[in-house]
Amino acid sequence: MPKKKTSKKQENSLTGKSTAKAYQPGTDVSILGLREAIIEALFEADYDTFRGCIAILLDKQNYQDITDETGLSKSTLYRMSEPESNPTLENVCKVLSYINNLQELEAA
């Protein structure tokens, strides 16, 4: 069976261009900063920032602690950070309550 010919066009189109790097959460993200970013994103209806903040929270904290405190399932938490998600107000409030509790623990 002869080899299938492919176009070199796509291969050449990437030469010299930078590619996106995978997101790596920083260790310098504070819970207070995350809380403020979530609240500001909600007031400005910036849902992409909100989803990003939820993703950072899941990267920074142990999801088991979050599920225990909020009563939300792991899949619900991860769905909240997906691009097409539309979390309920109740779930958003549970996450904000969790962040407030974390902030109080850090302050103590």
C-alpha positions in Angstrom: 0.0 0.0 0.0 1.6 3.3 -1.0 2.1 6.1 1.5 -0.5 8.8 1.7 0.9 12.2 0.6 0.4 15.0 3.0 0.8 18.7 2.6 3.8 20.4 4.0 1.8 23.6 4.3 0.7 23.2 7.9 4.2 22.2 9.0 5.8 25.3 7.5 3.1 27.6 8.8 4.4 27.1 12.4 8.0 27.9 11.8 9.2 30.9 13.7 6.0 31.4 15.7 5.7 30.9 19.4 3.2 28.4 20.7 1.0 28.7 23.8 2.4 27.1 27.0 0.4 25.1 29.4 -0.9 27.0 32.4 1.1 26.4 35.6 -0.5 27.9 38.7 1.8 30.1 40.7 2.6 29.5 44.3 2.2 33.2 45.1 -1.6 33.3 44.7 -3.2 34.2 48.0 -6.6 33.2 49.1 -7.5 36.9 49.7 -6.4 37.8 46.2 -8.4 34.9 44.8 -11.5 35.9 46.7 -11.2 39.5 45.5 -10.7 38.4 41.9 -13.8 36.1 42.1 -16.0 38.9 43.5 -14.7 41.5 41.0 -15.3 39.0 38.1 -18.8 38.4 39.3 -19.6 42.1 39.6 -18.2 42.8 36.2 -19.9 39.7 34.6 -16.5 38.4 33.6 -17.2 34.8 33.6 -14.0 33.7 32.0 -12.0 35.2 34.9 -14.4 33.6 37.4 -13.9 30.2 35.8 -10.1 30.7 35.8 -10.2 31.6 39.5 -12.1 28.4 40.3 -9.5 26.4 38.3 -6.7 28.1 40.3 -8.6 27.3 43.6 -8.8 23.6 42.5 -5.1 23.6 41.7 -4.1 25.3 44.9 -6.3 23.5 47.4 -7.0 19.8 47.9 -10.3 19.2 46.2 -11.3 16.7 48.9 -11.3 19.6 51.5 -13.4 21.7 49.1 -15.9 18.9 48.6 -16.2 18.3 52.3 -16.7 21.9 53.2 -19.0 22.9 50.4 -21.0 19.7 49.9 -20.3 20.0 46.1 -19.1 17.0 44.2 -15.7 16.8 42.5 -17.3 16.8 39.1 -19.5 19.8 39.9 -16.4 21.8 41.0 -14.5 20.9 37.9 -17.5 21.6 35.7 -17.6 25.1 37.2 -14.2 25.9 35.7 -15.1 24.7 32.2 -15.5 27.3 29.4 -19.2 26.6 28.8 -20.2 26.2 32.4 -23.1 28.1 34.0 -22.9 27.4 37.7 -25.8 28.1 39.9 -25.8 31.0 42.4 -26.0 28.5 45.2 -22.8 26.8 44.1 -21.0 30.1 43.6 -22.0 31.1 47.1 -20.8 27.8 48.5 -17.3 28.3 46.9 -17.2 31.9 48.2 -18.1 30.7 51.7 -15.3 28.1 51.5 -12.8 30.8 50.5 -14.0 33.1 53.3 -13.4 30.2 55.8 -9.9 29.7 54.4 -9.2 33.4 54.7 -10.3 33.3 58.4 -8.0 30.3 59.1 -5.0 32.1 57.4 -5.6 35.2 59.5 -5.8 33.3 62.8 
